[in-house]
Amino acid sequence: MFGTVDTYRKVIALTGPLLPVISFFARLPVAMSQFGSVLLVVQTSGSLATAGIVGGSLSAGQVVCGPLLGRLADRHGQRPVVLAAAAVNALATGALVAGALAGLDTVPLAAIGAVTGASIPLIGPLARTRSVALAHRAGADESVIGAVHSLEGTLDEVSFVFGPALVGLAVLVAHPAVALAGAAVLVVAFGSAYALHPTASVTAGSPAPTGAAKAGRPRHPGIVHAVRGSLALQGAMFGACQAGIASLTDRLGAPGQAGIVYAAMGVVSAVVGLALGALPARFGLRLRWRTATGAALLLSAPLLFVDSLWSLYAVVTVLGAAYAPHLITAFALTERAVAHDRLAESMAFAASSLVAGQAAALAVSGRLAEWYGPAGAFAVAVGAAALCLVLALLARVPAARTHPAAAGGGATAVTAAMPAAVSAAPRESYAGR
């Protein structure tokens, strides 16, 4: 226990106490935008189909442009990219609210939704990239880097619990437009604060390779693509669970319980994710990946048989214990396998895979729930969990880092490969910022 606390203390010493807080609030708009946009369009247009199209366009914009924002951050640094994206996203969110209240047709609303999704600053992936860069620059060992992933994963989980909860609260006391307006304020205030934090100096960017250097860049190893597939399947589990939970609670006459059930799963996932930092180094990433996916399959199977609210709470809450370990391990595998100058793009691609899987499964499992009841949607979740396990068993996981930036595991190799602006910076602590 004390060792775990000491490890997280080292992480906070690297980032400073303010950065995790700022990045948490900067992540909330991601969790609020899609849910809030759907509720807003439903209320203003009265059409669930239109709301689904707008929400889907928002997700599509994020999936397509998320990796592009990551690539821009790799090239030009996080600070200018996040500042620009936050400004555009706030304006797009405001336009979406205004358009919905004005009764715009489906096509222009969907176009605005796509811009809103495309401009969402991917603070989660970027924060992982920045924290890992800080850890490497300080010569931190793998236990601290593992704790970085655990902390960032926990912040993601908690944001996806509180984000929809804030939207729900705004809807209860006012209007969905208030929720999206709040998301716009958060993205400007905390997105900008994240971009301007002193730690942005470690992600100043590196120039794009040209000519022979570009031609000679190695391709991502197979594990990167396997992890992206696994994250897409994890997203499919999320989407299918959302549809199944909504269907069953509606059938039981308690539709208001759906959000609470899903939140309970998120809380357990966050707690387990934070505790993952206590695992000793001998539990390698390959073992963690296989254990997490195996647990997801084992714990999701009972979803096929739940028929009451209490059994739903019990099964879904316990299932949350498998989610964070898988997500944290997947991002850690990505960080281990890609070169530092492509890390933000790769992290963003991984996050976009998760969103894509969730959006696709939500559409499919929602229809299956209409035809076959909640079990139809939950069957998608169980099937996705089974495929996740197959990927984890078949994929070849490198025993050590595969990119030159981490050769030897020491700070010297990492720092030598970093941009000049980073390697020349002093190894200061951000504990007071």
N, C-alpha and C positions, 0 to 999 in steps of 0.2 A: 504494500500500500504506500509506504513512505517512498519507496523507489519510484513508483508511478508519479506521485506528487512532485518529486524532485525532477523527473524527466519533463513534465509539463512546465515546471518552473523554468527549465532551460529553454523551452520553446518560447515562453513569454519574454524571457530575457533577450531572445533574438529579435522578436517582432516588436517588443514594447507592449504595454497593457492596452493601449488605445487601438492598435490596428485590428485585433480580433473583434472588438466591439464595433468599430466603424465598418469593417467588412460584413459583419452580421446584418447590420441595418441596411447596408447597400445591397445585400442579397434579397431582402424582403420583396422589392418590386418584381423580381423574377417569379416569386411564388404567388404574388397577388395579381399579376397582369392577366393571365389566361382565365382564371376563375372569375375575376372581377369583370372582364370583358364579356364573358358568357352571360353572367347575371345582368349586366347592364343592357345588353342587346335583347335579352329575353323580356326584360321589363319595359323597354322603350318600344320594341317592335311587336311583342307578343308572339314571336315566332322562334321556336326552339331550333328549327332547321337553320334559320339565318344566324342564330347565336352560335350554332355548331360550325358553320362555315367561317364566321369571323374568328372564333377561337382556333379553328384549324389553320387558318391563314397566319395567325399570330405564331403558332407553333412552327409552321413551315418556315416562316421568316427567320426564326431563331435557329432552326436546324440547318438551314442553308448558309446563313451568314455568320453563325457563331464561330466556325473554324476560320473564316476570313478575318474576323476581328482578332482572333488569337494570332493569326499570321502577322497582321499589322502590328500587334503588340510585340511580337518577336523582333520585327524589323525596326520599328520606330520607338519602342518603349511603351510601357503601360500608361504613363501619365497622359500624353496627348490623345491616345486612343480612347481611354476611359472618359476623359473630359469631353471629347467630341461626341462619343456615343451617349453619354448621360444627357447632354443638351438636346440631341436629336430625339432621344427616347422620351424625354419630358414633353417636347413639343408634339410628338406623334401621339402620345397618350392623351394630351389635351385635345388634339384634333379628333381622336376617337370618341372621347366623351362628348365633344361638341356635335360631332356628326350623328352620334346615336340619339342625342337629345333633340336634334333637328329633324330626325326621321329620314336620314339618308337611305338610299337603296342598298341592297345587299352587296353589289359589286364595289362601289366606292368604299363602303365600310370595310369590306374584306381587304381592299388595297391598303387602307390606313392601318388595319390590323397587321398586315404583313410588314409594313415599315416599322410598326411598334415592336414586333418580335425581332426583326432584323437588327434593331438598334439597341436591344437590351444589353447593357454591359455585363459580360459574363464574369462577375466578381468571384464566384466560387472557383472556377478554373484558374483565373488570374491570381487569386490569393494563394492557391496551392503553389503556383509557379514562383511567386515572390517569396513565400515562406521557405520553400525548398532552396531557393537561391541564397537566402540568408543563412540557412543551415550549412550549405556547402561552403560559403565564404568563411564561416567561422570554424570550419573543419569539424563539424559535428559528426558523431558516429551514427550508425544505422538506427539505433534505438531512438535517438532524437528525431531523425527524419521520419521514422514510423509514427512517432507521437504527433509530428506535424500533420501527417495524413489523417490520423485519428481525430485531431482537433478540428481540422477543416471539414472532415466528413460530418462531425457532430454539429458544427455550425450550419452546414447545409440542411441536415435533418431537422434541426430546430426551426430554421427559417421556413421550411416547408410545412411545419405545423402551425407556426404563428402567422404566416402570411395569409392562408385561407381563413384562419380564425379572425384576423383583423378585417378581412373582407366581409365575413359573415356578420361581425359586430356592426360594421358600417351600414350594412343593408338593414339590420334590425332597427337601428336608431335613426337612420336617415335614408340614404339612397345609394345604389351601386356606383353612381357617379362620384360620390364622396370617397369611396374606396380607391378608385382609379386616380382621382386627384391627389389623394394621399400618397399613392405609389409614385406619381410624378414628382412630388415634393421630396420624397425619400431618395429617389434616384439622383436628383440634382444635388441635394445636400450631402448625402453620405457617399454617393459615387464620386463627387468632386473631392470630398475629404479623403477618400481612399486614394484617389489619383495624386493628391498633393502631399500625402504623408511622406516623411523623409525616406522611408524604406523603398520608395519608388526608384531610388538611385541604383538599386541592384538589378532592376529590370529596364535598363536604359535602351535596350535593343541592340541589334547587330546588323550590319549591312547585308542585303540579300546577295547570295553568291552569284557570280556571273561567269560566263564562258566555261573554261575547263573546270573551275571549282564547282559550278552548278552541275555539270555533267558527271562529276565524280562523286556527288553526294550519295551516300548509301541509302538504299530504301529502308523503310521501317521493317524490322524483323517480324516474323509471322505472329509472335505473341501480341503485338500491338493490335493487329486486325482481329485476333481471337478475343481480346479483351473488349474491343468495340462491339463485337457481336454479343458478348456476354452482357454488356451494359444495355444494349438494345433489348435483349431478352428480359433483363431486370426491369427496364421501363415497361415492357409488356406485362410483367407481373403487377406493376403499380396500376397500370390502366385497367387491367382485368379485375383487380381487387376493387378499384373504385366503382366500376360498373356493377360488380356482384354485390358489393355492400349497399349501394344505392337501391338495387333491385330488391334485395332481401328486406331491408328496413322499410321500403315502401310496401312490400307485400305484408309485412307484420304490422302495418299501420303506424309506424314510427319513423317517418322519413327524416325527421329532425335529428335522429341519432346517427345518421350516416357520417356526418362530419366529425362527431365525437369519437366514433369507432376508429376512423382513419387517423385521427389525431393521437389516439391511444397507441396505435401501432407505431406512429412516428416518434412518440416519446420514448418507448421502449427501445426502438432502434437507436436513438440518439444516446441513451444511457449505455447501451452495450458498445456502441462505437467509441465512446470516451474510454470505456474500460479496456478496449482493445490495446491501448497503449501499455497495459500491464503485461502483455504476453512476452515471454522471453524470446531472444533472438533465434533460439533453436526451432521455433515454429516459423518456418520460412514462408515466403509468399505462395509457393506452390501448394503447400499443405493448407494454408489459410484459405486459398481459393477453393480448393476441393472440399474442405470442411464446410465453408459457408454455403456453397451451392448444394452440397448434400443435405445440409440442414434446411435450406429453403425448400427442397423437394419434400423432405420428410414432414416438415411443419405445415406446408401448404396443402398436402393431400387431404387432411380433415375438412378443408373448406368445401369439399364436394358433398359433405353430409350434414353441414350445419342447417338447422331449421328453426332456431329460436334466437332471440336477441342476446341472451346470456352466452349461449354457445358461440355465437358470432364474436362477441367481445373476447371470449377466452382464446379462440383459435387465432384471430387476427392479431391480438396483442402479443401472443407468444411468437407468431410469425415474424413480427417486427425485429426480433432478436437476430434473425438471419440476414436482414437487409443491409444494415450499416457495415458489418464485416465484409460483405461482398463488395459494396461500393468502395470502401476504403482500400481494400486489397487491389481492386481493379485500377484505381488511380495510382496506387503505389507501383503496380506493375508497369503502367504507362510511363511513369517518371523514371523507372529504372531502365526502360528499354529504348528511350528516344534521346537524341542529342539535345543539349541544353538550348541551342538556338532554334529548336523547333518545339520546345516544351509547351509554351502557351497555346500554340495551334493544336497540338496533340491533346492537351487537356480539354480544350474547347470542343474538339471533335468527339472526345469521349463523352462529355456532357451532352452534346447534341445527339449522340447515339441513344442516350437514355431518354431524351425528350421525344425523339422520333418513335422509339419503341412504345412509349406510353401513349402517344397520340394515336398510332395505328391500332394498338390493342384496345384502346377505349372505344374507338369506332366499331371495331369488329365485335368485341365482347358485349357492347351495348345492344347490338342487334341479336346476338345469341341469347342474351338475357330476356329479350322480348319473346323469343321463340321457345326457349327451353327453361326459362326461369333462372334464378341465381346460379344454379349449378353449371349452366352453360357458360356463363362468364368466368366462374371460378375454374372451370376446366382449362381455359386458356392460360390462367396463372400457373396451374399445375404443369401443363405442357411446356410452358416457357421455363419453369424451374428445372424440368427434366433435361431440356436442351442445354441449359446453363451447365448442368453437371457433366453432360457429355463433352461439352467444350473444354471444361476444366480438366477432365480426365485425358483428353486427347491432345491438348495443346502442349507444346514443348516450352517449358518455362526455364529461362536461363538461370544458372546458379549464381551469376554475378551480373553486374551492370554491363551492358553491351555497347555503350557509347563512350568515346574517348574522354569526354569531359570528366568522367568519374574514374578513370584508370587509376588503379592503386588505392582507391577509396580515400585518398587524402585531400586536404584542402589545396595543396599546391597545384595538382593537375586541374582541379576544377577552376581555381582562380585564373590559371594561365589561359584557360579556354574562354573565359568570360570577356565581355567587351572591356575596352581600356578604361572607360569611365567607371566600371565596377571594380576591376582589379586594382585600380589605383586608389580606390576609396579606403579609408581606414576601417579596421574591423571594430567599429564602435558598437556599443549596446544601445538599443532603443527603449530601454526599460523606463525611461522617464518621459516617453512621448506617446 
